[in-house]
């Protein structure tokens, strides 16, 4: 019986090459890679959107400050555009309006994704657009 058990054990070990484990592990690795890539792409777009809105508020504050000091809308545009360009985004010139009460303009930027912005079919998904509306900060005076 010992010889029969040894022969059966040797045959079992020869048949078991781990293909089930490696196949399952390979599928799991592929699924986790795809899910991780999708999460990175979405997170990159969200972070770019939040950064673009913050950048737009700062550019709006600069435009309002220059407009309050000079009264010139062109100088206000250049102040906002200079800041936005330095940060890597684009200010849409046709959308820029400024007055004593507020400034409004559109910004756009491309999210640094791994795949989306590289393919022509999905490049639009990596483009982030936002409209900025900023009002001057008015400090209220408190009377004692």
Secondary structure per residue as TSV (DSSP state, phi and psi in degrees):
chain	resnum	aa	ss	phi	psi
A	1	X	-	360.0	-27.9
A	2	X	H	-65.9	-37.4
A	3	X	H	-68.1	-38.7
A	4	X	H	-66.0	-40.3
A	5	X	H	-67.3	-39.6
A	6	X	H	-65.2	-42.5
A	7	X	H	-65.2	-42.4
A	8	X	H	-64.5	-41.7
A	9	X	H	-65.1	-42.4
A	10	X	H	-63.9	-40.6
A	11	X	H	-66.7	-39.6
A	12	X	H	-63.9	-43.0
A	13	X	H	-67.4	-34.7
A	14	X	H	-69.8	-35.6
A	15	X	H	-76.5	-26.3
A	16	X	-	-90.4	99.3
A	17	X	-	-104.9	2.2
A	18	X	S	82.0	16.7
A	19	X	H	-65.0	-32.2
A	20	X	H	-66.9	-46.5
A	21	X	H	-66.1	-45.6
A	22	X	H	-68.7	-35.9
A	23	X	H	-64.3	-44.2
A	24	X	H	-66.3	-42.6
A	25	X	H	-66.8	-37.0
A	26	X	H	-65.0	-44.9
A	27	X	H	-63.0	-42.8
A	28	X	H	-62.2	-42.8
A	29	X	H	-63.1	-42.6
A	30	X	H	-64.0	-44.2
A	31	X	H	-63.5	-45.1
A	32	X	H	-64.8	-35.0
A	33	X	H	-65.4	-45.5
A	34	X	H	-65.5	-43.7
A	35	X	H	-63.2	-42.0
A	36	X	H	-63.0	-40.9
A	37	X	H	-64.5	-43.8
A	38	X	H	-62.8	-44.1
A	39	X	H	-61.6	-41.7
A	40	X	H	-62.8	-43.9
A	41	X	H	-61.3	-47.1
A	42	X	H	-65.2	-44.6
A	43	X	H	-63.3	-38.1
A	44	X	H	-62.6	-41.2
A	45	X	H	-67.5	-41.8
A	46	X	H	-64.6	-44.6
A	47	X	H	-64.5	-39.7
A	48	X	H	-64.1	-39.5
A	49	X	H	-63.3	-46.7
A	50	X	H	-64.3	-43.0
A	51	X	H	-64.3	-36.8
A	52	X	H	-66.6	-39.8
A	53	X	H	-66.5	-40.8
A	54	X	H	-65.1	-43.9
A	55	X	H	-61.1	-39.4
A	56	X	H	-66.1	-38.8
A	57	X	H	-64.8	-41.1
A	58	X	H	-65.7	-43.1
A	59	X	H	-63.8	-37.9
A	60	X	H	-64.5	-40.6
A	61	X	H	-62.8	-40.9
A	62	X	H	-65.7	-41.5
A	63	X	H	-64.0	-42.2
A	64	X	H	-65.7	-37.8
A	65	X	H	-64.4	-46.9
A	66	X	H	-64.8	-39.6
A	67	X	H	-66.7	-38.6
A	68	X	H	-65.8	-35.1
A	69	X	H	-79.4	-37.9
A	70	X	H	-108.7	-28.0
A	71	X	-	75.9	9.3
A	72	X	-	-105.7	118.6
A	73	X	H	-67.9	-32.0
A	74	X	H	-66.3	-43.5
A	75	X	H	-64.1	-36.9
A	76	X	H	-64.0	-42.0
A	77	X	H	-61.5	-46.6
A	78	X	H	-62.4	-36.7
A	79	X	H	-64.4	-44.3
A	80	X	H	-67.8	-44.6
A	81	X	H	-64.8	-38.3
A	82	X	H	-62.1	-45.0
A	83	X	H	-66.2	-46.0
A	84	X	H	-64.1	-42.6
A	85	X	H	-64.5	-38.9
A	86	X	H	-63.5	-31.2
A	87	X	T	-86.2	-5.6
A	88	X	T	97.3	9.3
A	89	X	-	-107.3	180.0
A	90	X	E	-126.1	129.8
A	91	X	E	-94.8	126.8
A	92	X	E	-79.9	111.2
A	93	X	E	-61.8	-39.7
A	94	X	E	-65.9	-20.5
A	95	X	E	-91.5	-4.6
A	96	X	E	-78.9	120.7
A	97	X	E	-134.8	140.1
A	98	X	E	-140.5	144.6
A	99	X	-	-148.0	-177.2
A	100	X	S	-65.4	-27.5
A	101	X	S	-88.7	-32.0
A	102	X	E	-165.1	167.4
A	103	X	E	-130.8	143.9
A	104	X	E	-141.4	138.1
A	105	X	E	-164.9	164.7
A	106	X	E	-106.0	143.1
A	107	X	E	-122.5	152.1
A	108	X	E	-143.5	151.1
A	109	X	E	-156.3	158.7
A	110	X	E	-104.9	126.7
A	111	X	-	-70.7	138.4
A	112	X	-	-80.2	74.3
A	113	X	-	-87.6	167.4
A	114	X	S	-82.7	-36.0
A	115	X	S	-121.7	-45.3
A	116	X	G	-55.2	-49.3
A	117	X	G	-76.9	-10.0
A	118	X	G	-85.1	-23.0
A	119	X	S	-99.7	135.7
A	120	X	T	-60.7	-37.2
A	121	X	T	-69.3	-27.5
A	122	X	T	-116.1	6.2
A	123	X	H	-61.4	-33.8
A	124	X	H	-65.0	-27.9
A	125	X	H	-69.0	-25.1
A	126	X	H	-87.2	-10.6
A	127	X	E	-78.3	126.6
A	128	X	E	-110.9	127.1
A	129	X	E	-122.1	143.9
A	130	X	E	-151.1	151.2
A	131	X	E	-106.6	129.4
A	132	X	E	-105.9	133.5
A	133	X	E	-131.2	115.1
A	134	X	E	-125.7	139.3
A	135	X	E	-113.5	152.7
A	136	X	-	-66.2	145.5
A	137	X	-	-78.3	120.9
A	138	X	-	-111.8	118.2
A	139	X	-	-84.6	124.0
A	140	X	-	-79.7	139.2
A	141	X	-	-91.2	129.6
A	142	X	-	-102.5	132.4
A	143	X	-	-97.6	134.3
A	144	X	-	-72.9	360.0
